Amino acid sequence: MGTKNNGRSAEGLSVVFTVRVIEGGEQGFLELYDQLRKSVSQTPGHIVERLGEPVDDSRQWVITSEWQTAEHFFAWQQSEEHRALVAPLRQWVDSTQSLRFRVVKETKGVTA
């Protein structure tokens, strides 16, 4: 069993998925993402997911998610439902990258 670190289990998994959306493909990508997020929100072990929109002209979107364990994430990622949902992704993006990691330190800002 993992040790506790600032309220987080060391067994938790964070995922950063970057997606470079093709020019003019934002609407199609967002429609696909809405389907994906509905699926993931019902998945055991899923904690939170966030979609980040680029603030420059890079067309580089970022999806971050947190999972109770790596096993939960990989079970969802390898499911038939997940595969069916992401299959159409290729028509809206020209590159992707996935980073998976365990948080070992977390620093929170001071609140006023």
Secondary structure, DSSP 8 states (H G I E B T S, - for coil): ---EETTEETT-EEEEEEEEE-TT-HHHHHHHHHHHHHHHHTSTTEEEEEEE--SSSS-EEEEEEEES-HHHHHHHHTSHHHHHHHGGGGGTEEEEEEEEE-----------
